[in-house]
Amino acid sequence: MGSQLGQLNGRLFRPTSYLPKGSSRIRVFLTVNQAGLDHYKALLDTLAERGISGAATLFHWDLPQALQDQGGWASRDIALRFAEYAAVVGEALGDRVERWITVNEPLVVTDLGYRVGVHAPGLADAAAAAATTHHLLLGHGLATAALRAAVPGAQVGITLNLTPVLVSPNANGSADVLERARLVADATHNGVFLEPLLFGRYPEHAPAAILPPAELIHDGDLAAISAPIDFLGVNYYRPQHLRPGDPANLRLREYPPVPGTEDGVVEYYPRDMELTNMDWLIDPEGLYQLLVRLSHDAPGLPLYITENGRAAEDYPNPDGRVDDLERIKFLHQHLEACARAVRDGVNLAGYYVWSLLDNFEWAYGYQKRFGIVYVDFPSGRRIPKASSAFFARVASENAVPALPAAWPV
């Protein structure tokens, strides 16, 4: 769900009890796009008719321009408005939605939207990015309380894109340096959002430049942010591998580490690992390790893989089929990693593939295809790919077939 519900005009939002003590109440007229709500009611009803439970994401990177013009997520006021928005959507759709996700991939919004500027709103402002980190988390916390007030018994969580940081076993005497680099990278990729949510604190090893300044953190903020969630959504695509190296003299398949890492460490792509056409490593073992780590960090908390998949060079064959064997291999390997994690005690409650349809992939436009259904963009024609049949089998049997001894199959 997104911009269809995000337009401004005529509803007076009520002052609410879920705002932190001392927060200014929003007393402005805002409107709800009733056509947008009606669209999602019809969509959720159609899903229910087919036995599909609805999961709704309130913010997947699309902020109304009127709110961006007021500072976007760098402004604390947007977190308060987001809570009001959550209450409205909850009241309208609460009887149709089984699972609520407040925010999708806040790290991407912060880093690519506000710090680097390759995604909307296209800023390269370190201070705005640090503020955005805190206000996205605060927005999640306030929206969680608002949803629970509007929809008693609501199942509410958040989705983080998480990146396991793996260290080369060949340390060459640099084990301590690599471990310090791992702590910095893990705090940067994962801890900056995970630790406030689970433990009510920002990570000790995060570079100071990415953390919100103390004056932005009001009394009650971290308590609101760390209020218990009903599940954690996990988006996984690739890990990060570190080894000894010289960032000033990079070799093939080596890259600079995250800012704040001391000299002597590089990120690298292991030579035996394949890449997607996004130049992302394919490493199912990283997903297994991530799930095990999360089960230790948050014992008993249900986990959902809310995104996992790959882009590939898909095209219809002369007979009209789309045989995306690369994607089948990717999904099969990652689903097997999930099944192994469940056997080892991880509370993994579900798996969502990214994505059902080829779509507009943000800054890449229509260049990258992630769907298990092919979309001919000029005509809108849709062709289920071979991966859709594979995924349907897994879903209907609730079981992952044994991995083949060799690929392709």
Contacts in CASP RR format, 6 or more apart in sequence:
PFRMAT RR
TARGET T0000
AUTHOR 0000-0000-0000
METHOD contacts of the structure
MODEL  1
MGSQLGQLNGRLFRPTSYLPKGSSRIRVFLTVNQAGLDHYKALLDTLAER
GISGAATLFHWDLPQALQDQGGWASRDIALRFAEYAAVVGEALGDRVERW
ITVNEPLVVTDLGYRVGVHAPGLADAAAAAATTHHLLLGHGLATAALRAA
VPGAQVGITLNLTPVLVSPNANGSADVLERARLVADATHNGVFLEPLLFG
RYPEHAPAAILPPAELIHDGDLAAISAPIDFLGVNYYRPQHLRPGDPANL
RLREYPPVPGTEDGVVEYYPRDMELTNMDWLIDPEGLYQLLVRLSHDAPG
LPLYITENGRAAEDYPNPDGRVDDLERIKFLHQHLEACARAVRDGVNLAG
YYVWSLLDNFEWAYGYQKRFGIVYVDFPSGRRIPKASSAFFARVASENAV
PALPAAWPV
1 40 0 8 1.000
1 56 0 8 1.000
1 57 0 8 1.000
1 58 0 8 1.000
1 60 0 8 1.000
1 89 0 8 1.000
2 58 0 8 1.000
2 59 0 8 1.000
2 60 0 8 1.000
2 62 0 8 1.000
3 62 0 8 1.000
3 64 0 8 1.000
4 33 0 8 1.000
4 35 0 8 1.000
4 36 0 8 1.000
4 39 0 8 1.000
4 40 0 8 1.000
5 32 0 8 1.000
5 33 0 8 1.000
5 36 0 8 1.000
5 37 0 8 1.000
5 40 0 8 1.000
5 85 0 8 1.000
5 88 0 8 1.000
5 89 0 8 1.000
6 32 0 8 1.000
6 33 0 8 1.000
6 64 0 8 1.000
6 85 0 8 1.000
7 31 0 8 1.000
7 32 0 8 1.000
7 33 0 8 1.000
7 64 0 8 1.000
8 30 0 8 1.000
8 31 0 8 1.000
8 64 0 8 1.000
8 66 0 8 1.000
8 67 0 8 1.000
9 29 0 8 1.000
9 30 0 8 1.000
9 31 0 8 1.000
10 29 0 8 1.000
10 30 0 8 1.000
10 31 0 8 1.000
10 32 0 8 1.000
11 29 0 8 1.000
11 30 0 8 1.000
11 31 0 8 1.000
11 32 0 8 1.000
11 88 0 8 1.000
12 27 0 8 1.000
12 29 0 8 1.000
12 30 0 8 1.000
13 26 0 8 1.000
13 28 0 8 1.000
13 30 0 8 1.000
13 84 0 8 1.000
13 87 0 8 1.000
13 88 0 8 1.000
15 25 0 8 1.000
15 27 0 8 1.000
16 25 0 8 1.000
16 83 0 8 1.000
16 84 0 8 1.000
16 87 0 8 1.000
16 146 0 8 1.000
16 149 0 8 1.000
17 149 0 8 1.000
18 83 0 8 1.000
18 142 0 8 1.000
18 145 0 8 1.000
18 146 0 8 1.000
18 149 0 8 1.000
18 224 0 8 1.000
19 25 0 8 1.000
19 80 0 8 1.000
19 83 0 8 1.000
19 142 0 8 1.000
20 138 0 8 1.000
20 142 0 8 1.000
20 218 0 8 1.000
20 219 0 8 1.000
20 220 0 8 1.000
20 221 0 8 1.000
20 224 0 8 1.000
21 219 0 8 1.000
21 220 0 8 1.000
22 218 0 8 1.000
22 219 0 8 1.000
23 80 0 8 1.000
23 218 0 8 1.000
24 77 0 8 1.000
24 80 0 8 1.000
25 80 0 8 1.000
26 77 0 8 1.000
26 80 0 8 1.000
26 81 0 8 1.000
26 84 0 8 1.000
30 81 0 8 1.000
30 84 0 8 1.000
32 88 0 8 1.000
32 92 0 8 1.000
37 89 0 8 1.000
37 92 0 8 1.000
37 93 0 8 1.000
40 56 0 8 1.000
40 93 0 8 1.000
41 92 0 8 1.000
41 93 0 8 1.000
41 96 0 8 1.000
44 54 0 8 1.000
44 93 0 8 1.000
44 96 0 8 1.000
44 97 0 8 1.000
45 96 0 8 1.000
47 53 0 8 1.000
47 54 0 8 1.000
48 54 0 8 1.000
48 96 0 8 1.000
53 98 0 8 1.000
53 99 0 8 1.000
54 96 0 8 1.000
54 97 0 8 1.000
54 98 0 8 1.000
54 99 0 8 1.000
55 97 0 8 1.000
55 98 0 8 1.000
55 99 0 8 1.000
55 100 0 8 1.000
55 101 0 8 1.000
55 352 0 8 1.000
56 89 0 8 1.000
56 93 0 8 1.000
56 97 0 8 1.000
56 99 0 8 1.000
56 100 0 8 1.000
56 101 0 8 1.000
57 101 0 8 1.000
57 102 0 8 1.000
57 103 0 8 1.000
57 104 0 8 1.000
57 159 0 8 1.000
58 82 0 8 1.000
58 85 0 8 1.000
58 86 0 8 1.000
58 89 0 8 1.000
58 100 0 8 1.000
58 101 0 8 1.000
58 102 0 8 1.000
58 103 0 8 1.000
58 143 0 8 1.000
59 82 0 8 1.000
59 102 0 8 1.000
59 103 0 8 1.000
59 104 0 8 1.000
60 104 0 8 1.000
60 105 0 8 1.000
61 104 0 8 1.000
61 105 0 8 1.000
61 108 0 8 1.000
61 109 0 8 1.000
61 119 0 8 1.000
61 120 0 8 1.000
61 362 0 8 1.000
62 120 0 8 1.000
63 72 0 8 1.000
63 73 0 8 1.000
63 78 0 8 1.000
63 120 0 8 1.000
63 121 0 8 1.000
67 78 0 8 1.000
67 81 0 8 1.000
68 121 0 8 1.000
70 77 0 8 1.000
70 78 0 8 1.000
71 78 0 8 1.000
72 78 0 8 1.000
72 121 0 8 1.000
72 132 0 8 1.000
73 79 0 8 1.000
73 109 0 8 1.000
73 110 0 8 1.000
73 114 0 8 1.000
73 131 0 8 1.000
73 132 0 8 1.000
73 135 0 8 1.000
73 136 0 8 1.000
74 114 0 8 1.000
74 125 0 8 1.000
74 127 0 8 1.000
74 128 0 8 1.000
74 129 0 8 1.000
74 131 0 8 1.000
74 132 0 8 1.000
74 135 0 8 1.000
75 131 0 8 1.000
75 135 0 8 1.000
76 131 0 8 1.000
76 135 0 8 1.000
76 138 0 8 1.000
76 216 0 8 1.000
78 135 0 8 1.000
78 139 0 8 1.000
79 135 0 8 1.000
79 136 0 8 1.000
79 138 0 8 1.000
79 139 0 8 1.000
79 142 0 8 1.000
80 139 0 8 1.000
80 142 0 8 1.000
82 139 0 8 1.000
82 142 0 8 1.000
82 143 0 8 1.000
83 139 0 8 1.000
83 141 0 8 1.000
83 142 0 8 1.000
83 143 0 8 1.000
83 145 0 8 1.000
83 146 0 8 1.000
84 146 0 8 1.000
85 143 0 8 1.000
86 102 0 8 1.000
86 142 0 8 1.000
86 143 0 8 1.000
86 144 0 8 1.000
86 146 0 8 1.000
86 147 0 8 1.000
86 150 0 8 1.000
87 146 0 8 1.000
87 147 0 8 1.000
87 149 0 8 1.000
87 150 0 8 1.000
90 97 0 8 1.000
90 100 0 8 1.000
90 147 0 8 1.000
90 150 0 8 1.000
90 151 0 8 1.000
90 154 0 8 1.000
91 150 0 8 1.000
91 151 0 8 1.000
94 150 0 8 1.000
94 151 0 8 1.000
94 154 0 8 1.000
97 151 0 8 1.000
97 154 0 8 1.000
98 155 0 8 1.000
99 155 0 8 1.000
99 157 0 8 1.000
99 230 0 8 1.000
99 231 0 8 1.000
99 304 0 8 1.000
100 147 0 8 1.000
100 151 0 8 1.000
100 154 0 8 1.000
100 155 0 8 1.000
100 156 0 8 1.000
100 157 0 8 1.000
101 157 0 8 1.000
101 158 0 8 1.000
101 159 0 8 1.000
101 233 0 8 1.000
101 306 0 8 1.000
102 139 0 8 1.000
102 140 0 8 1.000
102 141 0 8 1.000
102 143 0 8 1.000
102 144 0 8 1.000
102 147 0 8 1.000
102 156 0 8 1.000
102 157 0 8 1.000
102 158 0 8 1.000
103 109 0 8 1.000
103 136 0 8 1.000
103 139 0 8 1.000
103 140 0 8 1.000
103 143 0 8 1.000
103 158 0 8 1.000
103 159 0 8 1.000
104 159 0 8 1.000
104 235 0 8 1.000
104 306 0 8 1.000
105 159 0 8 1.000
105 160 0 8 1.000
105 161 0 8 1.000
105 235 0 8 1.000
106 133 0 8 1.000
106 136 0 8 1.000
106 137 0 8 1.000
106 140 0 8 1.000
106 158 0 8 1.000
106 160 0 8 1.000
106 193 0 8 1.000
107 160 0 8 1.000
107 161 0 8 1.000
107 189 0 8 1.000
107 192 0 8 1.000
107 193 0 8 1.000
108 119 0 8 1.000
108 161 0 8 1.000
109 119 0 8 1.000
109 132 0 8 1.000
109 136 0 8 1.000
110 129 0 8 1.000
110 132 0 8 1.000
110 133 0 8 1.000
110 136 0 8 1.000
111 129 0 8 1.000
112 118 0 8 1.000
112 119 0 8 1.000
112 363 0 8 1.000
113 119 0 8 1.000
113 120 0 8 1.000
113 121 0 8 1.000
113 122 0 8 1.000
113 123 0 8 1.000
113 129 0 8 1.000
114 121 0 8 1.000
114 122 0 8 1.000
114 123 0 8 1.000
114 125 0 8 1.000
114 128 0 8 1.000
114 129 0 8 1.000
114 132 0 8 1.000
115 123 0 8 1.000
115 124 0 8 1.000
115 125 0 8 1.000
115 126 0 8 1.000
115 129 0 8 1.000
115 210 0 8 1.000
116 124 0 8 1.000
117 123 0 8 1.000
117 124 0 8 1.000
118 363 0 8 1.000
119 362 0 8 1.000
119 363 0 8 1.000
123 129 0 8 1.000
126 209 0 8 1.000
126 210 0 8 1.000
129 210 0 8 1.000
130 209 0 8 1.000
130 210 0 8 1.000
130 211 0 8 1.000
130 212 0 8 1.000
130 213 0 8 1.000
130 216 0 8 1.000
131 212 0 8 1.000
131 216 0 8 1.000
133 192 0 8 1.000
133 193 0 8 1.000
133 210 0 8 1.000
133 211 0 8 1.000
133 212 0 8 1.000
134 212 0 8 1.000
134 216 0 8 1.000
134 217 0 8 1.000
134 221 0 8 1.000
135 216 0 8 1.000
136 193 0 8 1.000
137 193 0 8 1.000
137 196 0 8 1.000
137 197 0 8 1.000
137 225 0 8 1.000
138 221 0 8 1.000
138 224 0 8 1.000
138 225 0 8 1.000
140 158 0 8 1.000
140 197 0 8 1.000
140 225 0 8 1.000
141 224 0 8 1.000
141 225 0 8 1.000
141 227 0 8 1.000
142 224 0 8 1.000
143 156 0 8 1.000
144 156 0 8 1.000
144 157 0 8 1.000
144 227 0 8 1.000
144 229 0 8 1.000
145 224 0 8 1.000
145 227 0 8 1.000
147 154 0 8 1.000
147 156 0 8 1.000
148 154 0 8 1.000
148 156 0 8 1.000
154 230 0 8 1.000
155 230 0 8 1.000
155 231 0 8 1.000
156 229 0 8 1.000
156 230 0 8 1.000
157 229 0 8 1.000
157 230 0 8 1.000
157 231 0 8 1.000
157 232 0 8 1.000
157 233 0 8 1.000
158 197 0 8 1.000
158 229 0 8 1.000
158 232 0 8 1.000
158 233 0 8 1.000
159 232 0 8 1.000
159 233 0 8 1.000
159 234 0 8 1.000
159 235 0 8 1.000
159 306 0 8 1.000
159 307 0 8 1.000
160 190 0 8 1.000
160 193 0 8 1.000
160 194 0 8 1.000
160 197 0 8 1.000
160 232 0 8 1.000
160 233 0 8 1.000
160 234 0 8 1.000
160 235 0 8 1.000
161 235 0 8 1.000
161 236 0 8 1.000
161 237 0 8 1.000
161 307 0 8 1.000
162 189 0 8 1.000
162 190 0 8 1.000
162 194 0 8 1.000
162 234 0 8 1.000
162 235 0 8 1.000
162 236 0 8 1.000
162 290 0 8 1.000
162 294 0 8 1.000
163 189 0 8 1.000
163 190 0 8 1.000
163 238 0 8 1.000
163 239 0 8 1.000
163 240 0 8 1.000
164 239 0 8 1.000
164 240 0 8 1.000
164 286 0 8 1.000
164 287 0 8 1.000
164 289 0 8 1.000
164 290 0 8 1.000
164 293 0 8 1.000
165 182 0 8 1.000
165 185 0 8 1.000
165 186 0 8 1.000
165 189 0 8 1.000
165 190 0 8 1.000
165 239 0 8 1.000
165 240 0 8 1.000
165 242 0 8 1.000
166 239 0 8 1.000
166 240 0 8 1.000
166 241 0 8 1.000
166 242 0 8 1.000
166 286 0 8 1.000
166 289 0 8 1.000
167 178 0 8 1.000
167 179 0 8 1.000
167 181 0 8 1.000
167 182 0 8 1.000
167 241 0 8 1.000
167 242 0 8 1.000
167 243 0 8 1.000
168 178 0 8 1.000
168 241 0 8 1.000
168 242 0 8 1.000
168 243 0 8 1.000
168 244 0 8 1.000
168 268 0 8 1.000
170 243 0 8 1.000
171 178 0 8 1.000
171 243 0 8 1.000
171 244 0 8 1.000
172 244 0 8 1.000
173 244 0 8 1.000
174 244 0 8 1.000
174 264 0 8 1.000
174 265 0 8 1.000
177 244 0 8 1.000
177 262 0 8 1.000
177 264 0 8 1.000
177 265 0 8 1.000
178 242 0 8 1.000
178 243 0 8 1.000
178 244 0 8 1.000
178 265 0 8 1.000
180 262 0 8 1.000
181 242 0 8 1.000
181 257 0 8 1.000
181 261 0 8 1.000
181 262 0 8 1.000
181 265 0 8 1.000
182 242 0 8 1.000
183 205 0 8 1.000
184 205 0 8 1.000
184 206 0 8 1.000
184 207 0 8 1.000
184 257 0 8 1.000
184 258 0 8 1.000
184 260 0 8 1.000
184 261 0 8 1.000
185 240 0 8 1.000
185 242 0 8 1.000
185 257 0 8 1.000
185 258 0 8 1.000
185 261 0 8 1.000
186 205 0 8 1.000
187 195 0 8 1.000
187 203 0 8 1.000
187 204 0 8 1.000
187 205 0 8 1.000
187 206 0 8 1.000
187 207 0 8 1.000
188 206 0 8 1.000
188 207 0 8 1.000
188 210 0 8 1.000
188 258 0 8 1.000
188 259 0 8 1.000
189 240 0 8 1.000
189 258 0 8 1.000
191 203 0 8 1.000
191 206 0 8 1.000
192 202 0 8 1.000
192 203 0 8 1.000
192 206 0 8 1.000
192 210 0 8 1.000
192 211 0 8 1.000
194 297 0 8 1.000
195 201 0 8 1.000
195 202 0 8 1.000
195 203 0 8 1.000
196 202 0 8 1.000
196 222 0 8 1.000
196 225 0 8 1.000
196 226 0 8 1.000
197 225 0 8 1.000
197 226 0 8 1.000
197 229 0 8 1.000
197 232 0 8 1.000
198 226 0 8 1.000
198 297 0 8 1.000
198 298 0 8 1.000
199 226 0 8 1.000
200 222 0 8 1.000
200 223 0 8 1.000
200 225 0 8 1.000
200 226 0 8 1.000
201 222 0 8 1.000
202 211 0 8 1.000
202 212 0 8 1.000
207 258 0 8 1.000
207 259 0 8 1.000
207 260 0 8 1.000
209 259 0 8 1.000
229 301 0 8 1.000
230 302 0 8 1.000
231 301 0 8 1.000
231 302 0 8 1.000
231 303 0 8 1.000
231 304 0 8 1.000
231 349 0 8 1.000
232 294 0 8 1.000
232 298 0 8 1.000
232 301 0 8 1.000
232 302 0 8 1.000
232 303 0 8 1.000
232 304 0 8 1.000
233 303 0 8 1.000
233 304 0 8 1.000
233 305 0 8 1.000
233 306 0 8 1.000
234 290 0 8 1.000
234 291 0 8 1.000
234 294 0 8 1.000
234 303 0 8 1.000
234 304 0 8 1.000
234 305 0 8 1.000
234 306 0 8 1.000
235 305 0 8 1.000
235 306 0 8 1.000
235 307 0 8 1.000
235 308 0 8 1.000
235 354 0 8 1.000
236 286 0 8 1.000
236 287 0 8 1.000
236 290 0 8 1.000
236 305 0 8 1.000
236 307 0 8 1.000
236 308 0 8 1.000
236 334 0 8 1.000
237 280 0 8 1.000
237 307 0 8 1.000
237 308 0 8 1.000
237 309 0 8 1.000
237 310 0 8 1.000
238 280 0 8 1.000
238 281 0 8 1.000
238 282 0 8 1.000
238 283 0 8 1.000
239 281 0 8 1.000
239 283 0 8 1.000
239 286 0 8 1.000
239 289 0 8 1.000
239 290 0 8 1.000
240 267 0 8 1.000
241 267 0 8 1.000
241 268 0 8 1.000
241 269 0 8 1.000
241 270 0 8 1.000
241 281 0 8 1.000
242 257 0 8 1.000
242 265 0 8 1.000
242 266 0 8 1.000
242 267 0 8 1.000
242 268 0 8 1.000
243 265 0 8 1.000
243 266 0 8 1.000
243 268 0 8 1.000
244 264 0 8 1.000
244 265 0 8 1.000
244 266 0 8 1.000
245 254 0 8 1.000
245 264 0 8 1.000
245 265 0 8 1.000
245 266 0 8 1.000
246 263 0 8 1.000
246 264 0 8 1.000
246 266 0 8 1.000
247 256 0 8 1.000
247 257 0 8 1.000
247 263 0 8 1.000
247 264 0 8 1.000
247 265 0 8 1.000
247 266 0 8 1.000
250 256 0 8 1.000
250 266 0 8 1.000
253 268 0 8 1.000
253 269 0 8 1.000
253 271 0 8 1.000
254 266 0 8 1.000
254 267 0 8 1.000
254 268 0 8 1.000
254 269 0 8 1.000
255 266 0 8 1.000
255 267 0 8 1.000
255 268 0 8 1.000
255 269 0 8 1.000
256 266 0 8 1.000
256 267 0 8 1.000
257 265 0 8 1.000
257 266 0 8 1.000
257 267 0 8 1.000
269 275 0 8 1.000
269 281 0 8 1.000
270 281 0 8 1.000
273 281 0 8 1.000
273 282 0 8 1.000
273 283 0 8 1.000
274 281 0 8 1.000
274 282 0 8 1.000
275 281 0 8 1.000
275 282 0 8 1.000
276 282 0 8 1.000
276 310 0 8 1.000
276 311 0 8 1.000
276 312 0 8 1.000
276 330 0 8 1.000
277 311 0 8 1.000
277 312 0 8 1.000
277 313 0 8 1.000
277 368 0 8 1.000
278 310 0 8 1.000
278 311 0 8 1.000
278 368 0 8 1.000
280 310 0 8 1.000
282 310 0 8 1.000
282 330 0 8 1.000
282 333 0 8 1.000
284 333 0 8 1.000
284 334 0 8 1.000
284 336 0 8 1.000
284 337 0 8 1.000
285 337 0 8 1.000
286 337 0 8 1.000
287 305 0 8 1.000
287 308 0 8 1.000
287 334 0 8 1.000
287 337 0 8 1.000
287 338 0 8 1.000
287 341 0 8 1.000
288 337 0 8 1.000
288 338 0 8 1.000
288 340 0 8 1.000
288 341 0 8 1.000
291 303 0 8 1.000
291 337 0 8 1.000
291 338 0 8 1.000
291 341 0 8 1.000
291 346 0 8 1.000
291 348 0 8 1.000
292 341 0 8 1.000
292 344 0 8 1.000
292 346 0 8 1.000
294 301 0 8 1.000
294 303 0 8 1.000
294 346 0 8 1.000
295 303 0 8 1.000
295 341 0 8 1.000
295 345 0 8 1.000
295 346 0 8 1.000
295 347 0 8 1.000
300 347 0 8 1.000
301 347 0 8 1.000
302 347 0 8 1.000
302 348 0 8 1.000
302 349 0 8 1.000
303 346 0 8 1.000
303 347 0 8 1.000
303 348 0 8 1.000
303 349 0 8 1.000
303 350 0 8 1.000
304 348 0 8 1.000
304 349 0 8 1.000
304 350 0 8 1.000
304 351 0 8 1.000
304 352 0 8 1.000
305 338 0 8 1.000
305 348 0 8 1.000
305 350 0 8 1.000
305 351 0 8 1.000
305 352 0 8 1.000
306 352 0 8 1.000
307 352 0 8 1.000
307 354 0 8 1.000
307 355 0 8 1.000
308 331 0 8 1.000
308 334 0 8 1.000
308 351 0 8 1.000
308 352 0 8 1.000
308 353 0 8 1.000
308 354 0 8 1.000
309 327 0 8 1.000
309 330 0 8 1.000
309 331 0 8 1.000
309 334 0 8 1.000
309 353 0 8 1.000
309 354 0 8 1.000
309 355 0 8 1.000
309 370 0 8 1.000
310 326 0 8 1.000
310 327 0 8 1.000
310 330 0 8 1.000
310 370 0 8 1.000
311 361 0 8 1.000
311 368 0 8 1.000
311 369 0 8 1.000
311 370 0 8 1.000
312 324 0 8 1.000
312 326 0 8 1.000
312 327 0 8 1.000
312 369 0 8 1.000
313 369 0 8 1.000
314 322 0 8 1.000
314 324 0 8 1.000
314 327 0 8 1.000
314 358 0 8 1.000
314 369 0 8 1.000
314 371 0 8 1.000
314 374 0 8 1.000
314 385 0 8 1.000
315 322 0 8 1.000
316 322 0 8 1.000
316 374 0 8 1.000
316 383 0 8 1.000
317 323 0 8 1.000
320 383 0 8 1.000
321 383 0 8 1.000
321 386 0 8 1.000
322 374 0 8 1.000
322 383 0 8 1.000
322 384 0 8 1.000
322 385 0 8 1.000
322 386 0 8 1.000
323 385 0 8 1.000
323 386 0 8 1.000
324 372 0 8 1.000
324 385 0 8 1.000
324 386 0 8 1.000
324 387 0 8 1.000
325 386 0 8 1.000
325 407 0 8 1.000
325 408 0 8 1.000
325 409 0 8 1.000
327 371 0 8 1.000
327 372 0 8 1.000
327 385 0 8 1.000
327 387 0 8 1.000
328 386 0 8 1.000
328 387 0 8 1.000
328 390 0 8 1.000
329 407 0 8 1.000
329 408 0 8 1.000
331 353 0 8 1.000
331 387 0 8 1.000
331 390 0 8 1.000
331 391 0 8 1.000
331 394 0 8 1.000
332 390 0 8 1.000
332 400 0 8 1.000
332 401 0 8 1.000
332 403 0 8 1.000
333 403 0 8 1.000
335 351 0 8 1.000
335 394 0 8 1.000
335 400 0 8 1.000
336 400 0 8 1.000
336 403 0 8 1.000
338 348 0 8 1.000
338 351 0 8 1.000
338 400 0 8 1.000
339 400 0 8 1.000
341 348 0 8 1.000
342 348 0 8 1.000
353 371 0 8 1.000
353 372 0 8 1.000
353 391 0 8 1.000
354 370 0 8 1.000
354 371 0 8 1.000
355 370 0 8 1.000
355 371 0 8 1.000
355 372 0 8 1.000
356 371 0 8 1.000
356 372 0 8 1.000
356 373 0 8 1.000
357 371 0 8 1.000
357 373 0 8 1.000
357 375 0 8 1.000
357 382 0 8 1.000
358 366 0 8 1.000
358 369 0 8 1.000
358 370 0 8 1.000
358 371 0 8 1.000
358 373 0 8 1.000
358 374 0 8 1.000
358 375 0 8 1.000
358 377 0 8 1.000
359 370 0 8 1.000
359 371 0 8 1.000
359 375 0 8 1.000
360 366 0 8 1.000
361 367 0 8 1.000
361 368 0 8 1.000
361 370 0 8 1.000
366 377 0 8 1.000
371 385 0 8 1.000
371 387 0 8 1.000
372 384 0 8 1.000
372 385 0 8 1.000
372 387 0 8 1.000
372 388 0 8 1.000
372 391 0 8 1.000
373 382 0 8 1.000
373 383 0 8 1.000
373 384 0 8 1.000
373 385 0 8 1.000
373 388 0 8 1.000
374 382 0 8 1.000
374 383 0 8 1.000
374 384 0 8 1.000
374 385 0 8 1.000
375 381 0 8 1.000
375 382 0 8 1.000
376 382 0 8 1.000
376 383 0 8 1.000
393 401 0 8 1.000
394 400 0 8 1.000
394 401 0 8 1.000
END
